[in-house]
Amino acid sequence: MTCPVCNGNNTGKIGGNTYYCASCLLEYEENDGKINIYYIDPDGMPVSLKNTDTAQKLVSTLQDDEQLLSWEEIRPR
Ligand SMILES: [Zn+2]
């Protein structure tokens, strides 16, 4: 499955409908054609991301080690 965030193929299936992208370090889950993206925080807790735009910004943030987004912006309201 192609990663919905980076469109790369560096992904692996880790569960029923759950996949992991080694490039983005994100997990995503497919449900009835809808994709939920999760970031696993340093405590091992999955944080649900609003959409792929948010996930892409988060990945840039993690890769550049810059704080582009606050958690308030990332989490769904
Ligand atoms: Zn990816």
N, CA, C, O and the ligand as a Tripos MOL2 file, in Angstrom:
@<TRIPOS>MOLECULE
protein
  309   307    78     0     0
PROTEIN
NO_CHARGES

@<TRIPOS>ATOM
      1 N           0.8440   -1.1940    0.0000 N.3       1 MET1
      2 CA          0.0000    0.0000    0.0000 C.3       1 MET1
      3 C           0.8790    1.2440    0.0000 C.2       1 MET1
      4 O           1.8780    1.3080    0.7160 O.2       1 MET1
      5 N           0.5030    2.2240   -0.8030 N.am      2 THR2
      6 CA          1.2450    3.4760   -0.8760 C.3       2 THR2
      7 C           0.9230    4.3400    0.3390 C.2       2 THR2
      8 O          -0.2300    4.4450    0.7570 O.2       2 THR2
      9 N           1.9530    4.9510    0.8890 N.am      3 CYS3
     10 CA          1.7480    5.8200    2.0410 C.3       3 CYS3
     11 C           0.8970    7.0240    1.6300 C.2       3 CYS3
     12 O           1.2140    7.6920    0.6460 O.2       3 CYS3
     13 N          -0.1900    7.3120    2.3790 N.am      4 PRO4
     14 CA         -1.0460    8.4500    2.0270 C.3       4 PRO4
     15 C          -0.3820    9.7910    2.3060 C.2       4 PRO4
     16 O          -0.8460   10.8250    1.8260 O.2       4 PRO4
     17 N           0.6930    9.7790    3.0730 N.am      5 VAL5
     18 CA          1.3300   11.0360    3.4650 C.3       5 VAL5
     19 C           2.4620   11.4040    2.5010 C.2       5 VAL5
     20 O           2.5010   12.5280    1.9990 O.2       5 VAL5
     21 N           3.3870   10.4640    2.2370 N.am      6 CYS6
     22 CA          4.5350   10.7690    1.3790 C.3       6 CYS6
     23 C           4.4380   10.1000    0.0170 C.2       6 CYS6
     24 O           5.3090   10.2970   -0.8300 O.2       6 CYS6
     25 N           3.3780    9.3010   -0.2080 N.am      7 ASN7
     26 CA          3.1930    8.5600   -1.4640 C.3       7 ASN7
     27 C           4.3330    7.5940   -1.7520 C.2       7 ASN7
     28 O           4.5430    7.1960   -2.8980 O.2       7 ASN7
     29 N           5.0620    7.2220   -0.7180 N.am      8 GLY8
     30 CA          6.1660    6.2910   -0.8980 C.3       8 GLY8
     31 C           5.7170    4.8550   -0.7030 C.2       8 GLY8
     32 O           4.5950    4.5900   -0.2720 O.2       8 GLY8
     33 N           6.6130    3.9330   -1.0270 N.am      9 ASN9
     34 CA          6.3010    2.5110   -0.8770 C.3       9 ASN9
     35 C           7.0300    1.8790    0.2960 C.2       9 ASN9
     36 O           7.0980    0.6560    0.4170 O.2       9 ASN9
     37 N           7.5690    2.7240    1.1500 N.am     10 ASN10
     38 CA          8.3500    2.2420    2.2810 C.3      10 ASN10
     39 C           7.4260    1.8630    3.4380 C.2      10 ASN10
     40 O           7.6420    2.2650    4.5820 O.2      10 ASN10
     41 N           6.3800    1.0720    3.1150 N.am     11 THR11
     42 CA          5.3470    0.7850    4.1040 C.3      11 THR11
     43 C           5.2680   -0.7070    4.3870 C.2      11 THR11
     44 O           5.6960   -1.5320    3.5800 O.2      11 THR11
     45 N           4.7230   -1.0320    5.5260 N.am     12 GLY12
     46 CA          4.5210   -2.4250    5.8770 C.3      12 GLY12
     47 C           3.2290   -2.5880    6.6380 C.2      12 GLY12
     48 O           2.7850   -1.6830    7.3440 O.2      12 GLY12
     49 N           2.6260   -3.7650    6.4820 N.am     13 LYS13
     50 CA          1.3820   -4.0480    7.1880 C.3      13 LYS13
     51 C           1.7270   -4.5180    8.5960 C.2      13 LYS13
     52 O           2.5520   -5.4160    8.7620 O.2      13 LYS13
     53 N           1.1090   -3.9230    9.6060 N.am     14 ILE14
     54 CA          1.4110   -4.3420   10.9740 C.3      14 ILE14
     55 C           0.1940   -4.9170   11.6670 C.2      14 ILE14
     56 O           0.2940   -5.3780   12.8040 O.2      14 ILE14
     57 N          -0.9440   -4.8990   11.0140 N.am     15 GLY15
     58 CA         -2.1490   -5.4550   11.6210 C.3      15 GLY15
     59 C          -3.2180   -5.5820   10.5770 C.2      15 GLY15
     60 O          -2.9580   -5.3630    9.3950 O.2      15 GLY15
     61 N          -4.4200   -5.9330   10.9860 N.am     16 GLY16
     62 CA         -5.5440   -6.1120   10.0710 C.3      16 GLY16
     63 C          -5.6030   -5.0600    8.9880 C.2      16 GLY16
     64 O          -5.3470   -5.3530    7.8200 O.2      16 GLY16
     65 N          -5.9430   -3.8200    9.3660 N.am     17 ASN17
     66 CA         -6.0230   -2.7290    8.3970 C.3      17 ASN17
     67 C          -4.9820   -1.6640    8.7060 C.2      17 ASN17
     68 O          -5.0910   -0.5300    8.2380 O.2      17 ASN17
     69 N          -3.9810   -2.0210    9.4860 N.am     18 THR18
     70 CA         -3.0330   -1.0270    9.9640 C.3      18 THR18
     71 C          -1.6850   -1.1720    9.2610 C.2      18 THR18
     72 O          -1.1530   -2.2730    9.1190 O.2      18 THR18
     73 N          -1.1480   -0.0320    8.8270 N.am     19 TYR19
     74 CA          0.1090   -0.0090    8.1010 C.3      19 TYR19
     75 C           1.0610    0.9720    8.7820 C.2      19 TYR19
     76 O           0.6460    1.8460    9.5440 O.2      19 TYR19
     77 N           2.3470    0.7990    8.4840 N.am     20 TYR20
     78 CA          3.3650    1.6630    9.0580 C.3      20 TYR20
     79 C           4.2290    2.1730    7.9210 C.2      20 TYR20
     80 O           4.6130    1.4000    7.0430 O.2      20 TYR20
     81 N           4.5430    3.4630    7.9220 N.am     21 CYS21
     82 CA          5.4540    4.0100    6.9140 C.3      21 CYS21
     83 C           6.7850    4.3150    7.5890 C.2      21 CYS21
     84 O           6.8530    5.1140    8.5230 O.2      21 CYS21
     85 N           7.8420    3.6700    7.1050 N.am     22 ALA22
     86 CA          9.1620    3.8370    7.7050 C.3      22 ALA22
     87 C           9.7800    5.1780    7.3360 C.2      22 ALA22
     88 O          10.7200    5.6230    7.9930 O.2      22 ALA22
     89 N           9.2650    5.8320    6.2880 N.am     23 SER23
     90 CA          9.7730    7.1550    5.9250 C.3      23 SER23
     91 C           9.1650    8.2290    6.8190 C.2      23 SER23
     92 O           9.8670    9.1130    7.3110 O.2      23 SER23
     93 N           7.8580    8.1440    7.0230 N.am     24 CYS24
     94 CA          7.1480    9.1540    7.8180 C.3      24 CYS24
     95 C           7.1690    8.8180    9.3080 C.2      24 CYS24
     96 O           6.9490    9.6920   10.1450 O.2      24 CYS24
     97 N           7.4320    7.5660    9.6360 N.am     25 LEU25
     98 CA          7.3380    7.0840   11.0180 C.3      25 LEU25
     99 C           5.9190    7.2700   11.5500 C.2      25 LEU25
    100 O           5.7200    7.5880   12.7220 O.2      25 LEU25
    101 N           4.9390    7.0670   10.6720 N.am     26 LEU26
    102 CA          3.5390    7.1830   11.0520 C.3      26 LEU26
    103 C           2.8430    5.8540   10.7940 C.2      26 LEU26
    104 O           3.2490    5.0670    9.9390 O.2      26 LEU26
    105 N           1.7810    5.6320   11.5630 N.am     27 GLU27
    106 CA          0.9240    4.4900   11.2900 C.3      27 GLU27
    107 C          -0.3490    4.9940   10.6450 C.2      27 GLU27
    108 O          -0.7850    6.1120   10.9190 O.2      27 GLU27
    109 N          -0.9370    4.1950    9.8060 N.am     28 TYR28
    110 CA         -2.2410    4.5520    9.2790 C.3      28 TYR28
    111 C          -3.1080    3.3250    9.1440 C.2      28 TYR28
    112 O          -2.6310    2.2000    8.9960 O.2      28 TYR28
    113 N          -4.3920    3.5830    9.2010 N.am     29 GLU29
    114 CA         -5.3830    2.5380    9.3010 C.3      29 GLU29
    115 C          -6.4550    2.8230    8.2510 C.2      29 GLU29
    116 O          -6.9330    3.9500    8.1200 O.2      29 GLU29
    117 N          -6.8180    1.7920    7.5150 N.am     30 GLU30
    118 CA         -7.8290    1.9560    6.4810 C.3      30 GLU30
    119 C          -9.1440    1.3720    6.9680 C.2      30 GLU30
    120 O          -9.2110    0.2220    7.4020 O.2      30 GLU30
    121 N         -10.1810    2.1820    6.8870 N.am     31 ASN31
    122 CA        -11.5080    1.7560    7.3130 C.3      31 ASN31
    123 C         -12.5300    2.1820    6.2770 C.2      31 ASN31
    124 O         -12.8130    3.3710    6.1330 O.2      31 ASN31
    125 N         -13.0880    1.2140    5.5500 N.am     32 ASP32
    126 CA        -14.1010    1.5330    4.5400 C.3      32 ASP32
    127 C         -13.6260    2.6370    3.5960 C.2      32 ASP32
    128 O         -14.3900    3.5470    3.2760 O.2      32 ASP32
    129 N         -12.3860    2.5640    3.1550 N.am     33 GLY33
    130 CA        -11.8720    3.5430    2.2110 C.3      33 GLY33
    131 C         -11.4140    4.8410    2.8430 C.2      33 GLY33
    132 O         -10.8470    5.6960    2.1630 O.2      33 GLY33
    133 N         -11.6530    4.9990    4.1440 N.am     34 LYS34
    134 CA        -11.2280    6.2050    4.8480 C.3      34 LYS34
    135 C          -9.9440    5.8820    5.5990 C.2      34 LYS34
    136 O          -9.8310    4.8250    6.2200 O.2      34 LYS34
    137 N          -8.9820    6.7880    5.5430 N.am     35 ILE35
    138 CA         -7.6900    6.5120    6.1700 C.3      35 ILE35
    139 C          -7.5070    7.3850    7.4030 C.2      35 ILE35
    140 O          -7.6420    8.6070    7.3430 O.2      35 ILE35
    141 N          -7.1980    6.7410    8.5140 N.am     36 ASN36
    142 CA         -6.8550    7.4600    9.7360 C.3      36 ASN36
    143 C          -5.3550    7.3590    9.9400 C.2      36 ASN36
    144 O          -4.7730    6.2800    9.8300 O.2      36 ASN36
    145 N          -4.7320    8.4930   10.2390 N.am     37 ILE37
    146 CA         -3.2720    8.5320   10.3900 C.3      37 ILE37
    147 C          -2.9370    8.7670   11.8570 C.2      37 ILE37
    148 O          -3.5660    9.5830   12.5320 O.2      37 ILE37
    149 N          -1.9530    8.0500   12.3260 N.am     38 TYR38
    150 CA         -1.5590    8.1570   13.7310 C.3      38 TYR38
    151 C          -0.0680    8.4100   13.8610 C.2      38 TYR38
    152 O           0.7470    7.8110   13.1590 O.2      38 TYR38
    153 N           0.2650    9.2970   14.7600 N.am     39 TYR39
    154 CA          1.6450    9.4940   15.1600 C.3      39 TYR39
    155 C           1.8040    8.8440   16.5230 C.2      39 TYR39
    156 O           0.9850    9.0640   17.4150 O.2      39 TYR39
    157 N           2.8540    8.0430   16.6940 N.am     40 ILE40
    158 CA          3.0970    7.4030   17.9840 C.3      40 ILE40
    159 C           4.0360    8.3200   18.7680 C.2      40 ILE40
    160 O           5.1990    8.4910   18.4040 O.2      40 ILE40
    161 N           3.5270    8.8930   19.8240 N.am     41 ASP41
    162 CA          4.3240    9.8600   20.5770 C.3      41 ASP41
    163 C           5.4050    9.1450   21.3890 C.2      41 ASP41
    164 O           5.3950    7.9180   21.4960 O.2      41 ASP41
    165 N           6.3470    9.9200   21.9680 N.am     42 PRO42
    166 CA          7.4880    9.2820   22.6530 C.3      42 PRO42
    167 C           7.0800    8.3700   23.8090 C.2      42 PRO42
    168 O           7.8750    7.5370   24.2440 O.2      42 PRO42
    169 N           5.8590    8.5150   24.3090 N.am     43 ASP43
    170 CA          5.3730    7.6270   25.3620 C.3      43 ASP43
    171 C           4.7000    6.3750   24.7980 C.2      43 ASP43
    172 O           4.2280    5.5250   25.5530 O.2      43 ASP43
    173 N           4.6600    6.2660   23.4600 N.am     44 GLY44
    174 CA          4.0630    5.0950   22.8410 C.3      44 GLY44
    175 C           2.5610    5.2020   22.6510 C.2      44 GLY44
    176 O           1.9030    4.2190   22.3090 O.2      44 GLY44
    177 N           2.0130    6.3970   22.8720 N.am     45 MET45
    178 CA          0.5790    6.5900   22.7040 C.3      45 MET45
    179 C           0.2870    7.0590   21.2830 C.2      45 MET45
    180 O           0.9110    8.0050   20.8020 O.2      45 MET45
    181 N          -0.6650    6.4000   20.6020 N.am     46 PRO46
    182 CA         -1.0150    6.8690   19.2610 C.3      46 PRO46
    183 C          -1.8050    8.1720   19.3250 C.2      46 PRO46
    184 O          -2.7570    8.2930   20.0960 O.2      46 PRO46
    185 N          -1.4050    9.1400   18.5130 N.am     47 VAL47
    186 CA         -2.1090   10.4160   18.4310 C.3      47 VAL47
    187 C          -2.7530   10.4800   17.0510 C.2      47 VAL47
    188 O          -2.0660   10.4200   16.0310 O.2      47 VAL47
    189 N          -4.0810   10.6030   17.0300 N.am     48 SER48
    190 CA         -4.7870   10.6540   15.7640 C.3      48 SER48
    191 C          -4.5600   12.0030   15.0990 C.2      48 SER48
    192 O          -4.6910   13.0450   15.7420 O.2      48 SER48
    193 N          -4.2190   11.9890   13.8070 N.am     49 LEU49
    194 CA         -3.9790   13.2290   13.0740 C.3      49 LEU49
    195 C          -5.2020   13.5550   12.2280 C.2      49 LEU49
    196 O          -5.8480   12.6740   11.6620 O.2      49 LEU49
    197 N          -5.4990   14.8520   12.1610 N.am     50 LYS50
    198 CA         -6.7160   15.3240   11.5020 C.3      50 LYS50
    199 C          -6.8080   14.8940   10.0490 C.2      50 LYS50
    200 O          -7.8400   14.3820    9.6130 O.2      50 LYS50
    201 N          -5.7290   15.1000    9.2940 N.am     51 ASN51
    202 CA         -5.7630   14.8320    7.8530 C.3      51 ASN51
    203 C          -4.3280   14.7050    7.3330 C.2      51 ASN51
    204 O          -3.3660   14.8650    8.0840 O.2      51 ASN51
    205 N          -4.2040   14.4160    6.0470 N.am     52 THR52
    206 CA         -2.8640   14.1920    5.4940 C.3      52 THR52
    207 C          -2.0300   15.4710    5.4910 C.2      52 THR52
    208 O          -0.8120   15.4080    5.6570 O.2      52 THR52
    209 N          -2.6680   16.6390    5.3030 N.am     53 ASP53
    210 CA         -1.9200   17.9040    5.3530 C.3      53 ASP53
    211 C          -1.2300   18.0600    6.7010 C.2      53 ASP53
    212 O          -0.0460   18.3860    6.7780 O.2      53 ASP53
    213 N          -1.9980   17.8200    7.7610 N.am     54 THR54
    214 CA         -1.4440   17.9120    9.1080 C.3      54 THR54
    215 C          -0.3200   16.8990    9.2840 C.2      54 THR54
    216 O           0.7140   17.2070    9.8760 O.2      54 THR54
    217 N          -0.5250   15.6860    8.7660 N.am     55 ALA55
    218 CA          0.4850   14.6380    8.8980 C.3      55 ALA55
    219 C           1.7710   15.0450    8.1670 C.2      55 ALA55
    220 O           2.8720   14.8270    8.6710 O.2      55 ALA55
    221 N           1.6220   15.6400    6.9720 N.am     56 GLN56
    222 CA          2.8010   16.0650    6.2150 C.3      56 GLN56
    223 C           3.5740   17.1430    6.9730 C.2      56 GLN56
    224 O           4.8040   17.1230    7.0150 O.2      56 GLN56
    225 N           2.8370   18.0900    7.5750 N.am     57 LYS57
    226 CA          3.5030   19.1360    8.3620 C.3      57 LYS57
    227 C           4.2130   18.5370    9.5670 C.2      57 LYS57
    228 O           5.3190   18.9440    9.9240 O.2      57 LYS57
    229 N           3.5480   17.5540   10.1880 N.am     58 LEU58
    230 CA          4.1600   16.9160   11.3560 C.3      58 LEU58
    231 C           5.4380   16.1890   10.9510 C.2      58 LEU58
    232 O           6.4440   16.2620   11.6570 O.2      58 LEU58
    233 N           5.4040   15.4870    9.8140 N.am     59 VAL59
    234 CA          6.5890   14.7680    9.3500 C.3      59 VAL59
    235 C           7.7320   15.7540    9.0900 C.2      59 VAL59
    236 O           8.8750   15.4880    9.4620 O.2      59 VAL59
    237 N           7.4260   16.8970    8.4470 N.am     60 SER60
    238 CA          8.4540   17.9220    8.2250 C.3      60 SER60
    239 C           8.9970   18.4200    9.5470 C.2      60 SER60
    240 O          10.2020   18.6150    9.7070 O.2      60 SER60
    241 N           8.0930   18.6240   10.4960 N.am     61 THR61
    242 CA          8.4870   19.0890   11.8180 C.3      61 THR61
    243 C           9.4720   18.1200   12.4540 C.2      61 THR61
    244 O          10.4940   18.5270   13.0090 O.2      61 THR61
    245 N           9.1490   16.8190   12.3660 N.am     62 LEU62
    246 CA          9.9960   15.8130   13.0040 C.3      62 LEU62
    247 C          11.3320   15.7060   12.2790 C.2      62 LEU62
    248 O          12.3780   15.5450   12.9080 O.2      62 LEU62
    249 N          11.2900   15.7980   10.9320 N.am     63 GLN63
    250 CA         12.5230   15.6270   10.1630 C.3      63 GLN63
    251 C          13.4430   16.8380   10.3230 C.2      63 GLN63
    252 O          14.6650   16.6910   10.3680 O.2      63 GLN63
    253 N          12.8530   18.0400   10.4080 N.am     64 ASP64
    254 CA         13.6590   19.2510   10.5270 C.3      64 ASP64
    255 C          13.9500   19.6110   11.9720 C.2      64 ASP64
    256 O          14.7220   20.5260   12.2590 O.2      64 ASP64
    257 N          13.3100   18.8670   12.8880 N.am     65 ASP65
    258 CA         13.4670   19.1390   14.3010 C.3      65 ASP65
    259 C          13.0750   20.5890   14.6200 C.2      65 ASP65
    260 O          13.7080   21.2560   15.4380 O.2      65 ASP65
    261 N          12.0260   21.0500   13.9570 N.am     66 GLU66
    262 CA         11.4980   22.3890   14.2170 C.3      66 GLU66
    263 C          10.0710   22.2540   14.7150 C.2      66 GLU66
    264 O           9.3580   21.3180   14.3510 O.2      66 GLU66
    265 N           9.6740   23.1730   15.5280 N.am     67 GLN67
    266 CA          8.3170   23.1390   16.0460 C.3      67 GLN67
    267 C           7.4270   23.9990   15.1490 C.2      67 GLN67
    268 O           7.2330   25.1870   15.4040 O.2      67 GLN67
    269 N           6.8870   23.3760   14.0920 N.am     68 LEU68
    270 CA          6.0250   24.1160   13.1700 C.3      68 LEU68
    271 C           4.5810   24.1250   13.6390 C.2      68 LEU68
    272 O           3.8110   25.0320   13.3250 O.2      68 LEU68
    273 N           4.2350   23.1030   14.3920 N.am     69 LEU69
    274 CA          2.8450   22.9420   14.8080 C.3      69 LEU69
    275 C           2.7840   22.6910   16.3070 C.2      69 LEU69
    276 O           3.6590   22.0400   16.8770 O.2      69 LEU69
    277 N           1.7590   23.2050   16.9220 N.am     70 SER70
    278 CA          1.5150   22.8420   18.3130 C.3      70 SER70
    279 C           0.5740   21.6430   18.3380 C.2      70 SER70
    280 O          -0.1020   21.3650   17.3480 O.2      70 SER70
    281 N           0.5260   20.9400   19.4490 N.am     71 TRP71
    282 CA         -0.3650   19.7820   19.5440 C.3      71 TRP71
    283 C          -1.8240   20.1960   19.3860 C.2      71 TRP71
    284 O          -2.6530   19.4090   18.9290 O.2      71 TRP71
    285 N          -2.1310   21.4250   19.7640 N.am     72 GLU72
    286 CA         -3.5130   21.8930   19.6350 C.3      72 GLU72
    287 C          -3.9290   21.9360   18.1720 C.2      72 GLU72
    288 O          -5.0910   21.6960   17.8450 O.2      72 GLU72
    289 N          -2.9660   22.2450   17.2810 N.am     73 GLU73
    290 CA         -3.2840   22.3000   15.8530 C.3      73 GLU73
    291 C          -3.3980   20.9100   15.2440 C.2      73 GLU73
    292 O          -4.1400   20.7090   14.2830 O.2      73 GLU73
    293 N          -2.6670   19.9550   15.7980 N.am     74 ILE74
    294 CA         -2.5950   18.6170   15.2200 C.3      74 ILE74
    295 C          -3.8280   17.7980   15.5720 C.2      74 ILE74
    296 O          -4.3860   17.1100   14.7180 O.2      74 ILE74
    297 N          -4.2420   17.8700   16.8010 N.am     75 ARG75
    298 CA         -5.3240   17.0120   17.2530 C.3      75 ARG75
    299 C          -6.6640   17.4870   16.7180 C.2      75 ARG75
    300 O          -6.9030   18.6900   16.6110 O.2      75 ARG75
    301 N          -7.5460   16.5390   16.3790 N.am     76 PRO76
    302 CA         -8.8870   16.9580   15.9500 C.3      76 PRO76
    303 C          -9.6330   17.5920   17.1060 C.2      76 PRO76
    304 O          -9.4360   17.2310   18.2660 O.2      76 PRO76
    305 N         -10.4960   18.5450   16.7740 N.am     77 ARG77
    306 CA        -11.2880   19.1920   17.8250 C.3      77 ARG77
    307 C         -12.5560   18.4230   18.0850 C.2      77 ARG77
    308 O         -13.3530   18.8150   18.9380 O.2      77 ARG77
    309 ZN          5.1220    7.9390    4.3490 Zn       78 ZN78
@<TRIPOS>BOND
     1     1     2 1
     2     2     3 1
     3     3     4 2
     4     3     5 am
     5     5     6 1
     6     6     7 1
     7     7     8 2
     8     7     9 am
     9     9    10 1
    10    10    11 1
    11    11    12 2
    12    11    13 am
    13    13    14 1
    14    14    15 1
    15    15    16 2
    16    15    17 am
    17    17    18 1
    18    18    19 1
    19    19    20 2
    20    19    21 am
    21    21    22 1
    22    22    23 1
    23    23    24 2
    24    23    25 am
    25    25    26 1
    26    26    27 1
    27    27    28 2
    28    27    29 am
    29    29    30 1
    30    30    31 1
    31    31    32 2
    32    31    33 am
    33    33    34 1
    34    34    35 1
    35    35    36 2
    36    35    37 am
    37    37    38 1
    38    38    39 1
    39    39    40 2
    40    39    41 am
    41    41    42 1
    42    42    43 1
    43    43    44 2
    44    43    45 am
    45    45    46 1
    46    46    47 1
    47    47    48 2
    48    47    49 am
    49    49    50 1
    50    50    51 1
    51    51    52 2
    52    51    53 am
    53    53    54 1
    54    54    55 1
    55    55    56 2
    56    55    57 am
    57    57    58 1
    58    58    59 1
    59    59    60 2
    60    59    61 am
    61    61    62 1
    62    62    63 1
    63    63    64 2
    64    63    65 am
    65    65    66 1
    66    66    67 1
    67    67    68 2
    68    67    69 am
    69    69    70 1
    70    70    71 1
    71    71    72 2
    72    71    73 am
    73    73    74 1
    74    74    75 1
    75    75    76 2
    76    75    77 am
    77    77    78 1
    78    78    79 1
    79    79    80 2
    80    79    81 am
    81    81    82 1
    82    82    83 1
    83    83    84 2
    84    83    85 am
    85    85    86 1
    86    86    87 1
    87    87    88 2
    88    87    89 am
    89    89    90 1
    90    90    91 1
    91    91    92 2
    92    91    93 am
    93    93    94 1
    94    94    95 1
    95    95    96 2
    96    95    97 am
    97    97    98 1
    98    98    99 1
    99    99   100 2
   100    99   101 am
   101   101   102 1
   102   102   103 1
   103   103   104 2
   104   103   105 am
   105   105   106 1
   106   106   107 1
   107   107   108 2
   108   107   109 am
   109   109   110 1
   110   110   111 1
   111   111   112 2
   112   111   113 am
   113   113   114 1
   114   114   115 1
   115   115   116 2
   116   115   117 am
   117   117   118 1
   118   118   119 1
   119   119   120 2
   120   119   121 am
   121   121   122 1
   122   122   123 1
   123   123   124 2
   124   123   125 am
   125   125   126 1
   126   126   127 1
   127   127   128 2
   128   127   129 am
   129   129   130 1
   130   130   131 1
   131   131   132 2
   132   131   133 am
   133   133   134 1
   134   134   135 1
   135   135   136 2
   136   135   137 am
   137   137   138 1
   138   138   139 1
   139   139   140 2
   140   139   141 am
   141   141   142 1
   142   142   143 1
   143   143   144 2
   144   143   145 am
   145   145   146 1
   146   146   147 1
   147   147   148 2
   148   147   149 am
   149   149   150 1
   150   150   151 1
   151   151   152 2
   152   151   153 am
   153   153   154 1
   154   154   155 1
   155   155   156 2
   156   155   157 am
   157   157   158 1
   158   158   159 1
   159   159   160 2
   160   159   161 am
   161   161   162 1
   162   162   163 1
   163   163   164 2
   164   163   165 am
   165   165   166 1
   166   166   167 1
   167   167   168 2
   168   167   169 am
   169   169   170 1
   170   170   171 1
   171   171   172 2
   172   171   173 am
   173   173   174 1
   174   174   175 1
   175   175   176 2
   176   175   177 am
   177   177   178 1
   178   178   179 1
   179   179   180 2
   180   179   181 am
   181   181   182 1
   182   182   183 1
   183   183   184 2
   184   183   185 am
   185   185   186 1
   186   186   187 1
   187   187   188 2
   188   187   189 am
   189   189   190 1
   190   190   191 1
   191   191   192 2
   192   191   193 am
   193   193   194 1
   194   194   195 1
   195   195   196 2
   196   195   197 am
   197   197   198 1
   198   198   199 1
   199   199   200 2
   200   199   201 am
   201   201   202 1
   202   202   203 1
   203   203   204 2
   204   203   205 am
   205   205   206 1
   206   206   207 1
   207   207   208 2
   208   207   209 am
   209   209   210 1
   210   210   211 1
   211   211   212 2
   212   211   213 am
   213   213   214 1
   214   214   215 1
   215   215   216 2
   216   215   217 am
   217   217   218 1
   218   218   219 1
   219   219   220 2
   220   219   221 am
   221   221   222 1
   222   222   223 1
   223   223   224 2
   224   223   225 am
   225   225   226 1
   226   226   227 1
   227   227   228 2
   228   227   229 am
   229   229   230 1
   230   230   231 1
   231   231   232 2
   232   231   233 am
   233   233   234 1
   234   234   235 1
   235   235   236 2
   236   235   237 am
   237   237   238 1
   238   238   239 1
   239   239   240 2
   240   239   241 am
   241   241   242 1
   242   242   243 1
   243   243   244 2
   244   243   245 am
   245   245   246 1
   246   246   247 1
   247   247   248 2
   248   247   249 am
   249   249   250 1
   250   250   251 1
   251   251   252 2
   252   251   253 am
   253   253   254 1
   254   254   255 1
   255   255   256 2
   256   255   257 am
   257   257   258 1
   258   258   259 1
   259   259   260 2
   260   259   261 am
   261   261   262 1
   262   262   263 1
   263   263   264 2
   264   263   265 am
   265   265   266 1
   266   266   267 1
   267   267   268 2
   268   267   269 am
   269   269   270 1
   270   270   271 1
   271   271   272 2
   272   271   273 am
   273   273   274 1
   274   274   275 1
   275   275   276 2
   276   275   277 am
   277   277   278 1
   278   278   279 1
   279   279   280 2
   280   279   281 am
   281   281   282 1
   282   282   283 1
   283   283   284 2
   284   283   285 am
   285   285   286 1
   286   286   287 1
   287   287   288 2
   288   287   289 am
   289   289   290 1
   290   290   291 1
   291   291   292 2
   292   291   293 am
   293   293   294 1
   294   294   295 1
   295   295   296 2
   296   295   297 am
   297   297   298 1
   298   298   299 1
   299   299   300 2
   300   299   301 am
   301   301   302 1
   302   302   303 1
   303   303   304 2
   304   303   305 am
   305   305   306 1
   306   306   307 1
   307   307   308 2
@<TRIPOS>SUBSTRUCTURE
     1 MET1         2 RESIDUE 1 A MET
     2 THR2         6 RESIDUE 1 A THR
     3 CYS3        10 RESIDUE 1 A CYS
     4 PRO4        14 RESIDUE 1 A PRO
     5 VAL5        18 RESIDUE 1 A VAL
     6 CYS6        22 RESIDUE 1 A CYS
     7 ASN7        26 RESIDUE 1 A ASN
     8 GLY8        30 RESIDUE 1 A GLY
     9 ASN9        34 RESIDUE 1 A ASN
    10 ASN10       38 RESIDUE 1 A ASN
    11 THR11       42 RESIDUE 1 A THR
    12 GLY12       46 RESIDUE 1 A GLY
    13 LYS13       50 RESIDUE 1 A LYS
    14 ILE14       54 RESIDUE 1 A ILE
    15 GLY15       58 RESIDUE 1 A GLY
    16 GLY16       62 RESIDUE 1 A GLY
    17 ASN17       66 RESIDUE 1 A ASN
    18 THR18       70 RESIDUE 1 A THR
    19 TYR19       74 RESIDUE 1 A TYR
    20 TYR20       78 RESIDUE 1 A TYR
    21 CYS21       82 RESIDUE 1 A CYS
    22 ALA22       86 RESIDUE 1 A ALA
    23 SER23       90 RESIDUE 1 A SER
    24 CYS24       94 RESIDUE 1 A CYS
    25 LEU25       98 RESIDUE 1 A LEU
    26 LEU26      102 RESIDUE 1 A LEU
    27 GLU27      106 RESIDUE 1 A GLU
    28 TYR28      110 RESIDUE 1 A TYR
    29 GLU29      114 RESIDUE 1 A GLU
    30 GLU30      118 RESIDUE 1 A GLU
    31 ASN31      122 RESIDUE 1 A ASN
    32 ASP32      126 RESIDUE 1 A ASP
    33 GLY33      130 RESIDUE 1 A GLY
    34 LYS34      134 RESIDUE 1 A LYS
    35 ILE35      138 RESIDUE 1 A ILE
    36 ASN36      142 RESIDUE 1 A ASN
    37 ILE37      146 RESIDUE 1 A ILE
    38 TYR38      150 RESIDUE 1 A TYR
    39 TYR39      154 RESIDUE 1 A TYR
    40 ILE40      158 RESIDUE 1 A ILE
    41 ASP41      162 RESIDUE 1 A ASP
    42 PRO42      166 RESIDUE 1 A PRO
    43 ASP43      170 RESIDUE 1 A ASP
    44 GLY44      174 RESIDUE 1 A GLY
    45 MET45      178 RESIDUE 1 A MET
    46 PRO46      182 RESIDUE 1 A PRO
    47 VAL47      186 RESIDUE 1 A VAL
    48 SER48      190 RESIDUE 1 A SER
    49 LEU49      194 RESIDUE 1 A LEU
    50 LYS50      198 RESIDUE 1 A LYS
    51 ASN51      202 RESIDUE 1 A ASN
    52 THR52      206 RESIDUE 1 A THR
    53 ASP53      210 RESIDUE 1 A ASP
    54 THR54      214 RESIDUE 1 A THR
    55 ALA55      218 RESIDUE 1 A ALA
    56 GLN56      222 RESIDUE 1 A GLN
    57 LYS57      226 RESIDUE 1 A LYS
    58 LEU58      230 RESIDUE 1 A LEU
    59 VAL59      234 RESIDUE 1 A VAL
    60 SER60      238 RESIDUE 1 A SER
    61 THR61      242 RESIDUE 1 A THR
    62 LEU62      246 RESIDUE 1 A LEU
    63 GLN63      250 RESIDUE 1 A GLN
    64 ASP64      254 RESIDUE 1 A ASP
    65 ASP65      258 RESIDUE 1 A ASP
    66 GLU66      262 RESIDUE 1 A GLU
    67 GLN67      266 RESIDUE 1 A GLN
    68 LEU68      270 RESIDUE 1 A LEU
    69 LEU69      274 RESIDUE 1 A LEU
    70 SER70      278 RESIDUE 1 A SER
    71 TRP71      282 RESIDUE 1 A TRP
    72 GLU72      286 RESIDUE 1 A GLU
    73 GLU73      290 RESIDUE 1 A GLU
    74 ILE74      294 RESIDUE 1 A ILE
    75 ARG75      298 RESIDUE 1 A ARG
    76 PRO76      302 RESIDUE 1 A PRO
    77 ARG77      306 RESIDUE 1 A ARG
    78 ZN78       309 GROUP 0 **** ****
